[in-house]
Amino acid sequence: MPALIYVSLDHLHPVIDGVWHRACFVTFPVPGEAITTLCGETAAVLFEPSSERRQFGPPAQCPFCDVNYRRSRQMTIPKGHPGLIPR
C-alpha cells in the first residue's frame, strides 16, 4: 500500500529572491516548470526541505500578490497597503 501525502495547492507559496508570492496552481508543479505568480513574476520551480526556508532570513511577503489575492476573494484591503502603491 502506498503512503499518501496530501498537499493543498492553495498553500504552495513560491519564494523568489527572498520574497514569498502567491500563485494559482491547477496541478502540482514539477521541478523546472515555469510558474507565474499573482504579481506577474515568473520563475522555474525548485523544491527544498522546509528546514531550509529561513537559511537567508525570513522571506517577506509580496504586497502585490497579497492585493491580487485579496481582490480575488473580495477581502478587505487596508488603506495604505504597500501593494496599492504603483511599482
C-alpha positions in Angstrom: 0.0 0.0 0.0 1.4 3.4 -0.9 2.0 6.2 1.7 -0.2 9.0 0.6 0.9 12.6 1.3 -1.9 15.2 0.7 -0.8 18.6 -0.4 -3.1 21.6 -0.7 -2.3 23.6 -3.8 -3.6 26.7 -2.0 -0.7 26.5 0.4 2.1 26.5 -2.1 3.9 29.8 -1.8 6.9 30.2 -4.1 9.8 32.2 -2.8 11.7 34.3 -5.4 14.7 36.3 -4.3 13.7 36.1 -0.6 10.1 37.2 -1.2 7.2 34.8 -0.9 4.5 35.0 -3.5 1.1 33.6 -4.3 0.1 31.7 -7.4 -2.9 29.8 -8.7 -1.9 26.2 -9.2 -4.3 23.9 -11.0 -1.9 20.9 -10.7 1.2 20.3 -8.6 4.2 21.9 -10.3 7.2 19.8 -11.3 10.8 20.8 -10.9 11.9 23.1 -13.8 8.4 24.1 -14.7 7.9 27.8 -15.2 5.3 29.4 -13.0 3.8 32.9 -12.9 2.8 34.5 -9.6 -0.2 36.7 -9.0 2.0 39.8 -9.4 3.4 38.6 -12.7 6.9 37.3 -11.5 8.0 34.2 -13.3 10.5 31.5 -12.2 11.3 27.9 -12.6 10.2 25.5 -9.8 12.7 24.1 -7.4 11.9 22.2 -4.2 13.8 22.3 -0.9 13.1 20.9 2.5 11.1 23.3 4.7 14.0 23.3 7.1 16.0 25.4 4.5 13.2 28.0 4.3 14.9 30.6 6.6 18.6 30.0 5.7 18.8 33.5 4.4 16.4 35.1 6.9 12.6 35.0 6.9 11.1 35.7 3.5 9.0 38.8 3.1 5.5 38.7 1.6 5.0 40.2 -1.9 2.5 43.0 -1.3 1.3 42.9 -4.9 0.5 39.2 -4.8 -1.3 39.9 -1.5 -3.5 42.6 -3.0 -4.4 40.4 -6.0 -5.2 37.5 -3.7 -7.4 39.7 -1.5 -9.2 41.2 -4.5 -9.9 37.7 -6.0 -11.6 36.7 -2.7 -13.4 40.0 -2.1 -11.3 40.5 1.1 -10.7 43.9 2.7 -7.5 45.7 1.6 -6.3 48.0 4.3 -5.8 51.7 3.4 -2.1 52.3 2.9 -1.4 48.7 2.0 2.0 48.7 0.2 0.6 46.6 -2.7 -1.7 49.6 -3.6 1.3 51.8 -4.4 2.2 51.6 -8.1 5.6 50.0 -8.9 
